[in-house]
Amino acid sequence: MSPTDLELLVTREMPFGMHKGRLIADLPGNYLNWFARNGFPKGEIGRLLALMQEIDHNGLADILTPLRQRSGTLPGRPDQA
C-alpha cells in the first residue's frame, strides 16, 4: 500500500458491475467481501478493491476522510452518485 493507493480509493470509480461509476471508497462492504471470497480482478482495480476491503473489514474507513476532504469527494454529497 502506498499513499497514492489511498488517494485512488477516493477518486477512482468502479469501472464495471452493479456499482459501476461509484467511488471505490464508497462501495458497500458486502460487495467488497464478495470479491474477497470469489477473487479480486487482476491489475490495479483488483489491488484497490482488495485494499478497500481490508480497510472496510477492519473498520478503518475514517483514515480516508482527510483524503476525501482534499479531493472534494465526501460521502453524501448530492453531486456524488
Number of C-alpha atoms within 10 A of each C-alpha: 8 7 8 8 16 18 17 17 23 24 18 16 18 20 13 9 7 9 15 12 14 18 20 24 28 21 19 13 16 12 13 20 19 12 16 15 8 8 11 17 13 8 8 10 18 15 15 22 23 19 19 25 25 17 17 20 14 9 10 11 15 11 11 16 14 12 19 19 12 11 12 13 18 18 16 9 9 7 8 13 10
